[in-house]
Amino acid sequence: MAFPERFSNLPEYAFPRLRKLLDAHAPGGEAIAMTIGEPRHPMPDFVGPILAANLAGFGVYPPNDGTPELLAAISAWVQRRYGVELAENRIMALNGTREGLFNTAIAVAPETKRGKRPVILMPNPFYQVYAVAALTVGADPVYVPATAETGFLPDYESLPPDVLDRVTVAYICSPANPQGAVAPADYLARLLALAEKHDFRLFVDECYSEIWRDAPPPGALTVAQATGADPERLAVFHSLSKRSNLPGLRSGFVATGAQSMARIRQLRSFAGAPLPLPIQRVSEAAWRDEAHVEASLALYQAKFAMADQVFAERHNRVSPEGGFFLWLPVPPAIGDGEVAALKLWRDTGVRVLPGAYLSRDADGQNPGRHYIRVALVAPQDELQRGLIRLRDCLYG
């Protein structure tokens, strides 16, 4: 029996790959997991009571695009956070951002561009769903390095015009996963201008937008409004997973122009899975409440300060501009990220993710190969023990 060729070159996903690397070896100490970006701060107190009050909602089919109350709550949050007023026909509730990042490409990316096979751009390293979306819509994924030399953001403007003319979608993540770089407003403005010049859409993944070190990251919706960009050029994705410490809720939203949203909603009506009604009720409350977000941010900022203190003698500052990962270079004497991850596990019991598992070889280079990603999600005392062991093992 044949299988589709379009997915034949996908590498093994990062976490099964990590288990193969590490699990045959005993940990060299108390096991401390610093791999997956799963928030472990307390979830909001209102989740349980709202679920309990709405259990009967599991007995009915939920509204496909989101309840009017949920869409209103999202619209109000966008107004508070970004100063942008969005009509509810420009928003749709999602089963987390991954659904939207994938299905929006299917809904709006054309099959050809100027008679040629299309291109979808993505930073390298990147969130792996970007590449799968590109392959699904029959586009060539182009992995653009996001390295220290480019401020850990992809330099799409430097690509040749013949490549840019084939682009249908360009993905960007801000704050970036894994590096934590925040896209400045002028960078986003230039990308929107580039999209207009070469006729493509910009997909901005902002799921880490409420976790930041010094200042709230600029939003693409704010920049688009300020520059007068065509709303159809931009799709923005948000999630309650990181903002509200609710990764299991699988709740987020996409915002874009009304014409694009009509196509996204139509695809959802045929092939999507709307959020169960009780989940939508919890989501309404989460988007309306800021107190739990502020409390969680304070915990992350304390962790950022702690990480900087732990590494003060080896590095100037390691904590990110946003998000909750450390993106640490591996000392040349140790080797690459896989060698470092195996050494850490065998010598100390600390478990981290090799950077190469989040990136691809492009033009003979893998920009994640000599990095490790460290998630700052554990309780602070456990995290401090893990960071000290990591520092002493790799940088001592």
N, C-alpha and C positions, 0 to 999 in steps of 0.2 A: 504494500500500500504506500502510495506516494505522500510526501509531506511538502508544504510550501517552501520554496527556496528563499523567500524574502527574509526568513528568520534563521537561515542556516548558519550565518556567521555570528550570531549572538554569543558572546562569552557566557560562561556560567555566572549566575547572579552573585553579587558580592558576598553574601553571608554564607551560602553553601560552600563557596570557594574558601572562605575563611575557616570554616569548620574542617575542611580537608587539610588545610595548612596546619592547624593547631591541635585538633582533638586527639591525634595519635600521641601527643606528648603530655606529660603530667605538668600541671602548673607549678612554678617554683615558689609559690607562697599563696596566701589567701587570694582566691580568684576575685578580681575586680573588673567588671565589664564596662568598657568605655568605647564601645563600638557603635551600636545602633542609636540613632537619634530619636529615642522614645522618651518624651518628657516624663519625669518622675516627681514633679512638684504636685502638691495636692490639687485635685480637681475642685471646681467650685461646689460650695455646699448645697446649692439649689438643684443640682442634677438629680439626685435621688427623689426628692419630693415631687419634682415636676414629672419625672418618669412614672412614678406611682400614681399620680393624679390623672395620667393620660394613657394608662395601660390599655384601655378599650380601643385606643387608636391603632393598635396592632391588628385589630379585627376588620379594618377597612383599607381600601386602596388609598394611598396618600396622593395629594396634589402633585402632579408631575413636575412642575417647575419650582415648587416651593409654595407654602401657604402665603396668602396676602400678608399675614402678620410677620412671617419670617422675612419676606422680601422687603417689607417696610423697616424691619429692624436692621437689615443689612444696609439699606439705603441711608438710614439715619446714622449708622456707624461710619459709612464712607463720607458723609457730610461732616461729621465731627472730626474725623481723623485727617481727611484730605481736603476739606473745603469744596467738595464737588457734589453737585446735586444730580443724582441718577434716577431717572424714571424706572419704574419696576419692570418695564419691558426691556430693560438693558441688563437685567440680573437674572441668574438662575442658580438655585441651590445645587450643590454637588455632593457626591459621596467622596469627600476629600478632594484635594487638588489633583491627585494623580488621574482620577477619572476625567476631570476637565482638561488637563494638559494633553491627554490622549485623544479624547473624543472631539475636542474643539478642532484639532487638526483634521480629523476625518470630515467634520461638518463644513469647514470653510476653505481647506487647502485645495486648489485646483489640480487636476491630473496632469496638465502640461502647462508650460509657460513659454510663450512665444514659439510654440511648436517644438519645444525641447523638454527633456525630462527635468522636472523641477528639482530645486535644492532646498533643504531645510538646514539652517544654521543653528549651532549650539555651542556653548562654551565647552572647553575641555580642560579640567574635569567637569562632570555634569550629572544631573539627576537622570537615571537611566531610562525613564519613560520617554524622554525627548527623542532618543534614537529609535525606540520601538514605534513611536508615532510616525516618524519620518519613513521608516520602512513600510509601515502599514499603508500609507497613502501613496506609495510608489515613488518617493523622492529619494534623492541622494543625500544622506546626512553628511554635512561638512563640519568637522570638529575643529574649532578655532581655539588656539591656546589661550588660556587665562592664567598667566604666570606672574611672578613677581615683577617682571619687566613691563607688563601691561597693567599693573595694579590689580592683578587677579581678576580682571574683567576682560572679556573678549574684544579684540580690536576689529570689529566688523568693517569699519570704514577703510581699512587697509586692503581689503580683498579686491581682486581684479574686477573691473566692471562687467566682464562677461560672466563671472560667477554671480555677482550681485543681480544681474538682469534675469537670472534663472531662479532667484530666491522667491519662495512663496510665504515662508514663515521663518522668523528668527526668534529663538528662545533666549531669554535672559533670566537669571535668578538674582534677586537683590533683597536682602543680604544673600550672598552666594553660598551655596552648599557645594563644596566643603570649606571654602577659604574664608568666609565671613566678610568679604568685601562688599561695601555698599556703593551702589551706582549713584553718583552725584546727579543733581538735576540737569546740569549741562550735558552730561553724558547721555542721559535719557532723551533730552531734546535733540541731540545730534542723531541718535538712533531713529527717532520718529521722522526727522528730516530725511535720513537715508532711506527709510521705508517708503516715504512719499516719492522720493526721486526714482527709486527702482521698483516701485509698485509691489510691496510685500507687506505682510502683517507682522507686528511685534507682539509676541506672547511673553508677558512679564509675570514670573512666578515670585510672589511676594509673601510666601507662607511663613517666613521668619521675620516679618516686618515689625512685630511688637517685641522683639528681643534685640536690644542694642546696648552698646557700651556708653556712649557719650551723648548722642542725639538721635531722635527718631529718624529713620531713613526716609528720604523723599519718596513720594509715590508717583508712579507713572501716570495715574489719572490726573493728579495735580499738574504735572508737567504738560500733559496733552491739552488740558483746559487752558493753561497759561499761554501756550504756543499756538492755539487754534488748530491743533491737529485733527484730522478726520477721525471721528470716533470708531469708524470701521477698521482703521489701521491698527487698533490696539485691543488686546484682550488681556485682562488682569485676573490673577488667580489668588485666592486667599483661603485660609483654613483655620479651623478651631483647634487643630491638633497641637500646634506649638503655642499659639496665643493663649489658649484656655486649658492646656494640659489635658486634652481630651482626644488622644490619638485613636482610641477605639470607637469614638462616636462616628467617625468617618463623615465629617460635615464640613463643607466649605462653600465657596461660590465662585462663579466667573462673572465678570462684568465686561461688556463690549458694546459696540454699536447695535442699534435696533435691528438692522438688516441681518447682521451676522448672528445676533441672538435668535432671530426667528429660525435660522437654519440649525442652530445648536439645539433649540427646543424641539424642532421637528425630528431630528435624529434621536433625541431622548425619548420622544413619544413612540418611536418604532423599536428602539434597541437599547434603551437605557433603563436604569433602575433608580426610581426616585427614593428619597429618604423616607423611612417609616415615619408616620405622623408623630409618635412620641419623641423621636429624635429631632424632628423639626421644632417641636415645642421647646425642648431643651436648648436648641440652637438659637431660637428667638431670644431667650433669656441671656444666653452667653454673649451675643452681639450687643445687647443693651447694657451690659454691666462692665464697668472698667475696674472696679475695686480688685477683683481677683487677678486681673491682668497686671495691675500695678504691683500687687504683692509678689507675683511670680517674677516680674522684671527685677524687683529689688533682690531676690534670691540669686538670679543670674548675674547681676552686677557685682554682688559679693563674691561670686565664683570667679568672675573675670579678674577682680582685684587679687584674689588669692592666687590664681594662676600666674599673674604677673609677679607676685611676690616670690612664689616658689622658684620661678625661672630667672629672677632678677640678676643673678650673678652670671648666667649663661646667655641670656637674651635681654634686649631692652624692654620689649613688650610683646607678649605672645597672644593676649586675649584679642578676640575679633572685634571688628566694628559692629557686627551684628551676627545673629544666629548664635548657636551654642557649641560650635566645634573649634578645637584648636587644629590648625593645619601646620604641622611641625616638620621642618626639614630634617632628614636623617643625616647624621655626620658621615662624611665620605669614608671614614675609616671603618664604619659598620657595614655600609653597602646601601641596599635599596630598602623600600618599605616592607617588603616581605621578610627580608632578613631581620629587620628591626622588630617587626611584629612577633616573629618566632622567638627571637632572643628575649624580648620582654616577657612573653608567656612562660618560657622555660626557666627563666632566671628569677622572675618576680611574681608571676600570676596575673599581671596586668594584661588586659586584652584590648587591643586597638586594631584599627582597620588599615591595611596598606593602601596608600593613595592610588596605586595603579589599578585597584579594583573599581575605582570611580571614574576612570578615564580610559582613553583608547590610544593606541599607536596611530600617529598621523605624521606623515612625512618623516618616518623613521624615529620619531620621538614620542614618549609618553610623559606628559607633563606632571603626572602624579607619581611617577616611579620612585622618586627619592623623597617622598613625604609619607607621613602617617596622619590619619584623622583620629582625633580624640574627642569623644562626646562629653560635654560638661553637664551630664544629667543626673549623676548619682548624688545622694545626700552629701553635704559639704565635708563632713569628717571623712567619709569613705573616699570622696573625690580627692581630698588633700593627700591621703595616704597613697592613692594611686599615682598622683602627679609627682610626688616626691620619689617614689620608686622608679617611675619612668625617667625622671631627670637624672637620678643617680646611675641608672643602668645605661642610658644612651649618651648622656652629656657629662657624666661625672669625670 
